[in-house]
């Protein structure tokens, strides 16, 4: 039986880890920690968590906790994931795994030194819909172009971490890391960042990012992320030698998705059965902890996504406050 400790009284945690854990018999949510003890206690009571800590170090010192789910803002990912790994815990860290690729490298090195599992919480990568997409790739022939978009209308609020540049906010960090990961996972290679542009809010964080990428084999890809983009929209479009494939809602396929194919002159529209993405993710993570199975969202993959994300920001000319050098944890 594994006991999970949650770092941060986060709104994402109930659907991302608490509910999936309750649907399993081999893991339990053992504790939650917040810098505010009262907030931790209220969160624990609201979510049926047996223990609450007023500080992250106290949770990491608990020997009964062997897995940590890091739900802190991005600026807390490297510091507290490394501390958790050094304390002997396995770590499932919310996306993006860090603020920069340099931080991601430090995290991966810490996991290797500790002999513990570290994974970035790209839950969508574990759903059967994405596995199906990868299985389709050999049937497509030469890929000619790619488009990946993610738009979610998040009302502007300076107090929202998604807008706060000091906490690692921004459209690329919050949303754009997903389509970037879809493209990299599909191609299995790292892209060249050809160009990028950004729209900034008054705080200095990006509310929209557009980037042109190029993958080996001279495959162009267009990426768009927008947190003020109107109706929800997630799309991955592949134009290839043998036709076109579109996947609507790659991020949350369990909330409704569709594949649209026009392959070799035959049109098809269909879906792929599966549980919630978060259930598949926790299952894969638990198997990795128990059996040492390799995960597709850790190690070199996590570093690669952050390196490409860094490159997009650099091409767009966005200076990120959270990416400035900080004292090492």
GIDA-V389378 format. One record per residue. N is the residue number from 1. RES is the residue in one small letter. SS is DSSP state (h for helix, s for strand, l for the rest). Layout:
{{N | RES | SS} {N | RES | SS}}
This chain:
{{1 | x | l} {2 | x | s} {3 | x | s} {4 | x | s} {5 | x | s} {6 | x | s} {7 | x | s} {8 | x | l} {9 | x | l} {10 | x | l} {11 | x | l} {12 | x | l} {13 | x | h} {14 | x | h} {15 | x | h} {16 | x | h} {17 | x | h} {18 | x | h} {19 | x | h} {20 | x | h} {21 | x | h} {22 | x | h} {23 | x | l} {24 | x | l} {25 | x | l} {26 | x | l} {27 | x | s} {28 | x | s} {29 | x | s} {30 | x | s} {31 | x | s} {32 | x | s} {33 | x | s} {34 | x | l} {35 | x | l} {36 | x | l} {37 | x | h} {38 | x | h} {39 | x | h} {40 | x | h} {41 | x | h} {42 | x | h} {43 | x | h} {44 | x | h} {45 | x | h} {46 | x | h} {47 | x | h} {48 | x | l} {49 | x | l} {50 | x | l} {51 | x | s} {52 | x | s} {53 | x | s} {54 | x | l} {55 | x | l} {56 | x | h} {57 | x | h} {58 | x | h} {59 | x | h} {60 | x | h} {61 | x | l} {62 | x | l} {63 | x | l} {64 | x | l} {65 | x | l} {66 | x | l} {67 | x | s} {68 | x | s} {69 | x | s} {70 | x | s} {71 | x | l} {72 | x | l} {73 | x | l} {74 | x | h} {75 | x | h} {76 | x | h} {77 | x | h} {78 | x | h} {79 | x | h} {80 | x | h} {81 | x | h} {82 | x | h} {83 | x | h} {84 | x | h} {85 | x | h} {86 | x | h} {87 | x | l} {88 | x | l} {89 | x | l} {90 | x | s} {91 | x | s} {92 | x | s} {93 | x | s} {94 | x | l} {95 | x | l} {96 | x | l} {97 | x | l} {98 | x | l} {99 | x | l} {100 | x | l} {101 | x | h} {102 | x | h} {103 | x | h} {104 | x | h} {105 | x | h} {106 | x | h} {107 | x | h} {108 | x | h} {109 | x | h} {110 | x | h} {111 | x | h} {112 | x | h} {113 | x | h} {114 | x | h} {115 | x | l} {116 | x | l} {117 | x | l} {118 | x | s} {119 | x | s} {120 | x | s} {121 | x | l} {122 | x | l} {123 | x | h} {124 | x | h} {125 | x | h} {126 | x | h} {127 | x | l} {128 | x | h} {129 | x | h} {130 | x | h} {131 | x | h} {132 | x | h} {133 | x | h} {134 | x | h} {135 | x | h} {136 | x | h} {137 | x | h} {138 | x | h} {139 | x | h} {140 | x | l} {141 | x | l} {142 | x | l} {143 | x | s} {144 | x | s} {145 | x | s} {146 | x | s} {147 | x | s} {148 | x | s} {149 | x | s} {150 | x | s} {151 | x | s} {152 | x | l} {153 | x | l} {154 | x | l} {155 | x | l} {156 | x | l} {157 | x | l} {158 | x | l} {159 | x | l} {160 | x | l} {161 | x | l} {162 | x | l} {163 | x | l} {164 | x | l} {165 | x | h} {166 | x | h} {167 | x | h} {168 | x | l} {169 | x | l} {170 | x | l} {171 | x | h} {172 | x | h} {173 | x | h} {174 | x | h} {175 | x | h} {176 | x | h} {177 | x | h} {178 | x | h} {179 | x | h} {180 | x | h} {181 | x | h} {182 | x | h} {183 | x | h} {184 | x | h} {185 | x | h} {186 | x | h} {187 | x | h} {188 | x | l} {189 | x | l} {190 | x | l} {191 | x | l} {192 | x | s} {193 | x | s} {194 | x | s} {195 | x | s} {196 | x | s} {197 | x | s} {198 | x | s} {199 | x | s} {200 | x | s} {201 | x | l} {202 | x | l} {203 | x | l} {204 | x | l} {205 | x | l} {206 | x | s} {207 | x | s} {208 | x | s} {209 | x | s} {210 | x | s} {211 | x | s} {212 | x | s} {213 | x | s} {214 | x | s} {215 | x | s} {216 | x | l} {217 | x | l} {218 | x | l} {219 | x | s} {220 | x | s} {221 | x | s} {222 | x | s} {223 | x | s} {224 | x | s} {225 | x | s} {226 | x | s} {227 | x | l} {228 | x | l} {229 | x | l} {230 | x | l} {231 | x | l} {232 | x | l} {233 | x | s} {234 | x | s} {235 | x | s} {236 | x | s} {237 | x | s} {238 | x | s} {239 | x | s} {240 | x | s} {241 | x | l} {242 | x | l} {243 | x | s} {244 | x | s} {245 | x | s} {246 | x | s} {247 | x | s} {248 | x | s} {249 | x | l} {250 | x | l} {251 | x | l} {252 | x | l} {253 | x | h} {254 | x | h} {255 | x | h} {256 | x | l} {257 | x | l} {258 | x | s} {259 | x | s} {260 | x | s} {261 | x | s} {262 | x | s} {263 | x | s} {264 | x | l} {265 | x | l} {266 | x | s} {267 | x | s} {268 | x | s} {269 | x | s} {270 | x | s} {271 | x | l} {272 | x | l} {273 | x | l} {274 | x | l} {275 | x | l} {276 | x | l} {277 | x | h} {278 | x | h} {279 | x | h} {280 | x | h} {281 | x | h} {282 | x | h} {283 | x | h} {284 | x | h} {285 | x | h} {286 | x | h} {287 | x | h} {288 | x | h} {289 | x | h} {290 | x | h} {291 | x | h} {292 | x | l} {293 | x | l} {294 | x | l} {295 | x | l} {296 | x | l} {297 | x | l} {298 | x | l} {299 | x | h} {300 | x | h} {301 | x | h} {302 | x | h} {303 | x | h} {304 | x | h} {305 | x | h} {306 | x | h} {307 | x | h} {308 | x | h} {309 | x | h} {310 | x | h} {311 | x | h} {312 | x | h} {313 | x | h} {314 | x | h} {315 | x | h} {316 | x | h} {317 | x | l} {318 | x | l} {319 | x | l} {320 | x | l} {321 | x | h} {322 | x | h} {323 | x | h} {324 | x | l} {325 | x | l} {326 | x | l} {327 | x | l} {328 | x | l} {329 | x | l}}
